[in-house]
């Protein structure tokens, strides 16, 4: 296969990855890594390096809009970034000593869990039942605009959410994905944030977490420009198009279909890891 054909396939696949990642809320890495490893035979570590670059690009592009609209809790995001960044660096260091087959199995398991989480109907939390001393001390409680009104909300279980973010960061570093489902557990299920705030703040954080991982992968020479560039551009285009679809419609059936596709890809990754063919 020529370099031109390889780059074209990669670019088109990245557009699809960005579209699917945007519609499911899981990010483009969930498709990019199986595409590169299962479809194009790229080494898993180089696939993870390219995926990390795409996470930085998509996070940077979409986070600015959410910050401008006042939905993202910047103070909370910066506090939790301490946990995700430490976790990401630890994850990358651990990944050096992990066999590619073990990473593939772990990736598949996290992917199945993430796809199932994407199908679960989220509970939209508002004001916390009682003031949380950590949230008050760190001034994490905030407001967000909704239907022309300013809606206040409180943050709960700050230490538990911080620890969950540490784990989410580690998974991001090892697997090269945004670990959105794990961040949703931390902010939505544990810290009881409104759904809009948890998703936008998670997106804001992903880029910073990915940068920490990318620096280590770049130092090890596992980020190849010829792979990362078409992936980055394609995912950006696909994610932008997917965001527009979500803006004007609610493609529930499409979201369910893609979640099933992601689970099938994840099972394939797990199988490849078990038989030792990664």
C-alpha positions in Angstrom: 0.0 0.0 0.0 1.4 3.4 -1.0 1.8 6.2 1.5 -0.8 8.3 -0.4 -3.4 5.5 -0.2 -2.6 4.8 3.4 -3.0 8.5 4.3 -6.3 8.8 2.4 -7.8 5.7 4.1 -6.6 7.0 7.5 -8.0 10.5 6.8 -11.5 9.1 5.8 -11.5 6.7 8.7 -10.6 9.5 11.1 -13.6 11.5 9.8 -15.8 8.6 10.6 -14.1 8.2 14.0 -14.7 11.8 14.8 -18.3 11.6 13.7 -19.0 8.4 15.8 -17.1 9.7 18.8 -19.0 12.9 18.7 -22.4 11.2 18.4 -21.7 8.7 21.2 -19.8 11.2 23.4 -16.8 8.8 23.6 -14.3 10.7 21.4 -12.6 9.6 18.2 -10.0 7.4 19.9 -12.5 4.6 20.3 -12.5 4.1 16.6 -9.1 5.4 15.6 -7.1 2.8 17.6 -9.1 -0.3 16.3 -8.9 1.2 12.7 -5.1 1.6 13.0 -4.3 -1.7 14.7 -7.0 -4.1 13.3 -7.5 -2.5 9.9 -4.1 -1.1 8.9 -1.8 -3.2 11.0 -0.1 -0.2 12.9 1.7 -1.0 16.1 -0.6 -0.4 19.1 1.8 2.1 20.8 2.0 4.3 17.6 -1.8 4.1 17.3 -2.2 5.3 20.9 0.3 8.2 20.1 -1.9 9.3 17.1 -5.1 9.0 19.2 -3.7 11.2 21.9 -2.9 14.0 19.4 -6.5 13.7 18.1 -7.8 14.0 21.7 -5.9 17.3 22.1 -7.2 18.7 18.8 -10.9 17.9 19.5 -10.8 19.0 23.1 -9.1 22.3 22.2 -11.6 23.0 19.4 -14.8 22.3 21.3 -13.8 23.4 24.8 -13.5 27.1 23.8 -17.1 27.3 22.7 -18.4 25.8 26.0 -16.2 28.1 28.1 -17.4 31.1 26.1 -21.1 30.0 26.8 -20.3 29.8 30.6 -21.3 26.1 30.9 -17.8 24.7 31.8 -16.8 24.9 35.4 -13.2 26.1 34.8 -12.2 26.2 38.5 -13.4 22.6 39.0 -11.8 21.5 35.8 -8.4 23.0 36.8 -8.6 21.3 40.2 -9.4 17.9 38.8 -6.7 18.3 36.1 -4.2 17.9 38.9 -5.5 14.3 39.3 -5.9 13.4 35.6 -2.5 14.8 34.7 -0.7 12.9 37.5 -2.7 9.8 36.5 -1.8 10.2 32.8 1.9 10.4 33.5 1.7 7.3 35.8 -0.3 5.6 33.1 2.2 6.3 30.3 5.0 5.1 32.5 3.2 1.9 33.3 2.3 1.4 29.6 6.1 1.1 28.8 6.2 -2.1 30.8 2.9 -3.6 29.6 2.7 -6.0 26.7 0.7 -4.8 23.7 -1.7 -7.8 24.1 -2.5 -6.8 27.7 -3.1 -3.2 26.6 -5.5 -4.4 23.9 -7.5 -6.5 26.4 -7.7 -3.5 28.8 -8.6 -1.2 26.0 -11.4 -3.5 24.9 -12.8 -3.8 28.4 -12.8 0.0 29.0 -14.4 0.4 25.5 -17.2 -2.0 26.3 -17.9 -0.2 29.6 -17.8 3.2 27.9 -20.2 2.2 25.1 -22.6 0.8 27.7 -22.3 4.0 29.8 -23.2 6.0 26.6 -26.5 4.2 26.4 -27.5 4.7 30.0 -29.9 7.6 30.5 -28.2 10.2 32.6 -29.8 11.8 35.7 -29.5 15.6 35.6 -28.5 16.9 39.0 -29.0 20.4 40.3 -28.4 21.9 43.7 -26.7 19.6 46.2 -28.8 18.3 49.0 -26.4 19.7 51.6 -23.3 22.0 51.4 -20.0 20.2 50.9 -17.1 21.5 53.0 -14.5 20.7 50.3 -16.6 22.4 47.6 -17.2 25.4 49.8 -13.5 25.7 50.7 -12.3 25.3 47.1 -15.1 27.5 45.8 -16.2 24.8 43.3 -20.0 25.5 43.4 -21.1 27.5 40.4 -23.9 28.3 37.9 -24.6 27.7 34.3 -27.0 29.2 31.7 -30.1 27.2 30.6 -33.2 28.5 28.7 -32.2 32.1 29.4 -31.9 31.5 33.2 -28.8 31.1 35.5 -29.1 27.8 37.2 -27.0 27.2 40.5 -25.6 23.8 41.4 -23.5 22.3 44.1 -20.5 19.9 44.0 -20.5 16.8 46.3 -18.0 14.1 47.3 -14.9 16.1 46.1 -12.2 13.6 47.5 -13.9 10.6 45.9 -14.3 12.4 42.6 -10.6 13.4 42.7 -9.5 9.8 43.2 -11.8 8.6 40.3 -10.2 11.3 38.1 -6.7 9.9 39.1 -7.8 6.5 37.7 -9.4 8.1 34.6 -6.1 9.9 33.9 -4.2 6.7 34.2 -6.5 4.9 31.7 -6.1 7.9 29.3 -2.3 7.6 29.5 -2.2 3.9 29.0 -4.9 3.7 26.3 -4.7 7.0 24.5 -8.4 7.8 24.8 -10.2 10.6 26.6 -11.8 8.2 29.2 -15.0 10.2 29.0 -17.1 7.5 30.6 -14.8 7.4 33.7 -14.9 11.2 33.9 -18.7 11.1 33.7 -18.7 8.6 36.7 -16.5 11.0 38.6 -18.5 14.2 37.9 -22.0 13.0 37.2 -22.4 10.0 39.5 -20.0 10.8 42.3 -19.8 14.7 42.4 -23.4 15.1 41.3 -22.9 17.8 38.7 -25.6 18.7 36.1 -25.1 16.7 32.9 -24.2 19.7 30.8 -21.6 20.8 33.2 -20.0 17.4 33.6 -19.7 16.7 29.9 -18.3 20.2 29.0 -15.9 20.3 31.9 -14.7 16.8 31.0 -14.1 17.9 27.5 -12.2 21.0 28.8 -10.0 18.7 30.8 -9.2 16.0 28.2 -6.8 18.2 26.2 -4.6 19.0 29.2 -4.6 15.3 30.3 -3.7 14.2 26.7 -0.8 16.8 26.5 0.8 15.2 29.6 0.7 11.8 27.9 1.7 13.1 24.5 4.9 14.6 25.8 6.1 11.2 27.0 5.0 9.4 23.8 6.8 12.0 21.8 9.9 11.6 23.8 9.8 7.9 23.2 9.4 8.5 19.4 5.9 6.9 19.3 4.1 9.9 17.7 4.6 9.7 13.9 3.6 12.8 12.0 2.6 10.8 9.0 0.0 9.0 11.1 -1.0 11.7 13.6 -1.6 14.5 11.1 -4.4 12.8 8.9 -5.9 11.4 12.1 -6.0 14.8 13.7 -7.5 16.6 10.7 -10.0 13.8 10.0 -11.2 13.6 13.6 -11.7 17.4 13.8 -13.8 17.4 10.7 -15.9 14.4 11.8 -16.4 15.8 15.3 -17.5 19.2 14.0 -20.0 17.5 11.6 -21.2 15.3 14.5 -21.7 18.2 16.8 -24.0 19.9 14.1 -26.1 16.7 13.8 -26.5 16.7 17.6 -27.4 20.4 17.6 -30.4 20.0 15.2 -31.6 16.5 16.0 -31.5 13.7 18.6 -30.1 10.7 16.8 -30.9 8.2 19.5 -31.1 5.2 17.2 -27.9 6.2 15.4 -26.2 6.5 18.8 -27.3 3.0 19.8 -26.1 1.5 16.5 -22.7 3.1 16.9 -22.5 1.9 20.5 -23.1 -1.7 19.3 -20.4 -1.2 16.6 -17.9 0.0 19.3 -18.7 -3.0 21.5 -18.0 -5.4 18.6 -14.7 -3.6 17.9 -13.8 -3.8 21.5 -14.6 -7.6 21.6 -12.3 -8.0 18.6 -9.5 -6.1 20.4 -10.0 -8.3 23.5 -9.9 -11.5 21.3 -6.7 -10.3 19.5 -5.1 -9.6 22.9 -6.0 -13.0 24.3 -4.7 -15.0 21.4 -1.5 -12.8 21.4 -1.8 -11.4 17.9 -1.4 -7.7 18.6 
